[in-house]
Amino acid sequence: MLFLDFYASWCEPCKLELPLVAAWARAHPGAAVVPVDVGEERSIAAAFARRYRLQNVALDPNGSAGPLFAVEGFPTIVVIDRNGFIRAKWEGLNPAITLAMNHALSSFGKP
């Protein structure tokens, strides 16, 4: 199970949701959670990642990955199953994101 978490450092809702997602990722090492910093320089992305304790951050400086997953705003999490199919997508701030991620992992994370 792969969770792609699209965000930008200037996004205020992202600053609230990213720590929830990062903590969930640390508690679920079997799930791959990849934060995707969109449209920013490496130095800005690195400083933001340190501040919010993000690991394995992917950089999308040109914003070219978002359209592949129909990302229209931030934060957006895209869930991809083992076969490469998009199983869920959540857009906008979701205070209960960890519950949604738990549900996706239990529903779609089975081999």
Summary of the structure (lengths in Angstrom):
residues: 111
radius of gyration: 12.9
end to end distance: 9.4
largest distance: 37.9
contacts: 335
relative contact order: 0.24
helix: 38%
strand: 24%
